[in-house]
């Protein structure tokens, strides 16, 4: 089993399989690996899957429980005419750039049922560092920015949703909605890594060590 399938089978689908009559919105189809897994759940739990991709992936399945939407996933007005007003699961696995993920979360979050989930794939930059096997600048930077984005959103919305991470392979964020409230506005975290106080702390530790 490859890393992608292992990640889904061990961290995403144990949650999804517990939902009866799930309404699932999948953003990003590609070769249909996650699509077919979602459809297995829909076939067993009487669910419905809506998948969106900018490429024509309509040949992935002929299941009656599947609707493929050939569109950009940020064409919100078009997509919202096709999908139900409420969904149980949102799976984001399309363009892995923080600004795009932020836009998707803002627009689709109101559709998630209380108790529903958002899964965001590719939130770990660790496999893509220069000294790692997948060495890739684009993936390293974008995954790290997406991870930091989710922390920033969560920092102002701890009452509205739970946030957990798996760092297996390229990582997965698991968001569980706890209220019907709208997301609270958020901003970049005001961290003190580059503060004078932290510089002096590091200097003091180095002097003690020497």
C-alpha positions in Angstrom: 0.0 0.0 0.0 1.4 3.4 -0.9 1.6 6.3 1.5 -1.4 8.2 0.1 -3.7 5.2 0.5 -2.3 4.3 3.9 -2.9 7.9 5.1 -6.5 7.9 3.9 -7.3 4.4 5.2 -5.9 5.1 8.7 -6.7 8.7 9.4 -9.6 9.8 7.2 -11.9 6.8 6.4 -12.3 5.5 9.9 -14.1 8.8 10.6 -16.1 8.9 7.3 -17.3 5.3 7.6 -19.1 6.1 10.9 -21.4 8.6 9.1 -24.8 7.4 7.9 -26.2 8.8 4.6 -23.1 11.0 4.2 -23.1 13.9 1.8 -19.5 14.4 0.6 -17.8 17.1 -1.4 -14.4 16.2 -2.8 -12.3 18.9 -4.4 -9.7 17.3 -6.6 -10.1 13.9 -8.4 -7.1 13.3 -10.6 -6.8 9.5 -11.0 -9.8 8.8 -8.6 -8.0 7.1 -5.8 -9.9 9.0 -3.1 -13.0 9.1 -5.2 -13.3 5.4 -5.4 -12.8 5.1 -1.6 -15.5 7.7 -0.9 -17.9 5.8 -3.2 -17.3 2.6 -1.4 -18.5 4.4 1.8 -21.4 5.9 -0.1 -22.5 2.6 -1.5 -22.4 1.0 2.0 -23.9 3.9 4.0 -26.4 5.2 1.5 -24.4 8.4 0.8 -23.8 10.8 -2.1 -20.5 12.0 -3.4 -19.9 15.2 -5.4 -16.5 15.5 -6.9 -15.0 18.6 -8.5 -12.0 18.9 -10.8 -10.8 21.3 -13.5 -9.9 18.2 -15.7 -12.6 15.9 -17.1 -12.5 12.9 -14.7 -16.0 11.7 -15.5 -14.8 8.3 -16.5 -13.5 7.4 -13.0 -16.9 5.8 -12.1 -20.4 5.2 -13.3 -21.9 5.0 -9.8 -25.4 6.3 -9.3 -24.1 7.7 -6.0 -21.6 10.0 -7.8 -22.0 13.4 -9.4 -18.9 14.8 -11.2 -18.7 18.5 -11.6 -16.2 19.7 -14.3 -15.2 23.0 -12.9 -12.7 25.0 -10.9 -13.4 24.3 -7.2 -13.6 28.0 -6.5 -16.4 28.5 -8.9 -18.7 28.7 -5.9 -21.9 30.0 -7.5 -21.9 27.2 -10.1 -21.0 24.4 -7.6 -23.5 25.5 -5.0 -26.3 25.2 -7.5 -25.5 21.5 -7.9 -24.6 20.3 -4.3 -27.0 20.2 -1.3 -27.2 23.1 1.1 -25.6 21.0 3.8 -22.7 18.5 3.6 -21.1 16.1 6.1 -17.6 16.0 4.6 -15.4 18.4 2.7 -12.2 16.9 1.3 -9.7 19.5 0.0 -7.1 17.9 -2.3 -6.8 20.2 -5.3 -4.5 23.2 -5.5 -2.2 23.0 -2.5 -1.5 26.7 -2.0 -2.4 28.4 1.3 -4.4 31.3 -0.3 -6.5 28.9 -2.3 -7.1 26.6 0.7 -8.1 29.7 2.7 -10.6 30.7 0.0 -12.2 27.2 -0.1 -12.5 27.0 3.7 -14.2 30.4 3.9 -16.7 29.7 1.2 -17.6 26.1 2.0 -17.4 26.2 5.8 -21.0 27.5 6.2 -22.2 24.4 4.3 -20.7 21.9 6.8 -23.2 20.4 9.2 -22.6 20.8 12.9 -20.5 17.7 13.7 -19.3 17.5 10.1 -15.6 17.4 8.9 -13.2 19.2 6.7 -10.1 17.2 5.7 -7.2 19.1 4.1 -4.5 17.0 2.4 -0.8 18.0 2.2 -0.2 20.1 5.4 3.3 18.8 6.2 6.4 20.3 4.6 8.8 17.8 6.3 9.0 15.2 3.5 9.9 18.0 1.0 12.9 19.6 2.9 16.2 19.8 1.0 17.7 16.9 2.8 14.6 14.6 2.4 13.7 12.1 -0.2 10.9 14.2 -1.9 13.1 17.4 -1.9 10.7 20.0 -3.5 10.7 23.7 -2.9 7.1 24.3 -4.1 5.6 21.6 -1.8 7.8 22.5 1.1 6.8 26.2 1.1 3.1 25.7 0.3 2.5 22.9 2.7 4.1 24.9 5.5 2.1 28.0 4.7 -1.1 25.9 4.6 -0.3 24.4 8.1 0.4 27.9 9.5 -2.9 29.1 7.9 -4.9 26.4 9.6 -3.3 27.3 13.0 -4.1 31.0 12.5 -7.8 30.2 11.7 -8.0 27.8 14.7 -6.4 30.4 17.0 -9.5 32.6 16.7 -12.1 29.7 16.3 -11.3 27.2 19.1 -15.0 27.3 20.1 -16.2 26.6 16.6 -14.1 23.6 15.6 -11.6 21.0 16.7 -8.3 20.7 14.8 -6.1 17.7 14.6 -3.2 16.7 12.4 -1.6 13.6 11.1 1.9 14.1 9.9 2.1 10.7 8.2 3.6 11.2 4.7 2.6 14.7 3.4 0.1 15.2 6.3 -3.6 15.6 6.8 -5.6 18.2 8.7 -8.8 17.0 10.4 -11.3 19.8 11.3 -14.5 18.9 13.1 -17.2 21.5 13.3 -18.7 22.1 16.7 -21.1 24.9 16.3 -23.3 26.5 13.6 -21.6 29.8 14.1 -19.7 31.6 11.3 -15.9 31.6 11.3 -14.5 34.4 13.3 -12.1 36.7 11.4 -8.5 35.8 11.9 -5.1 37.1 11.1 -1.5 35.8 10.8 -0.3 34.6 14.2 1.7 37.2 16.2 4.6 34.9 17.2 7.7 36.1 19.0 10.3 34.0 17.1 12.0 37.0 15.7 11.6 39.2 18.8 14.5 40.8 20.6 13.6 38.9 23.7 13.9 35.6 21.9 17.2 36.7 20.3 18.6 37.4 23.8 17.3 34.1 25.1 19.1 32.2 22.3 22.2 34.2 22.9 22.2 33.5 26.6 21.7 29.8 26.0 24.6 29.8 23.5 26.9 31.6 26.0 26.0 29.1 28.7 26.7 26.2 26.5 30.1 27.6 25.4 
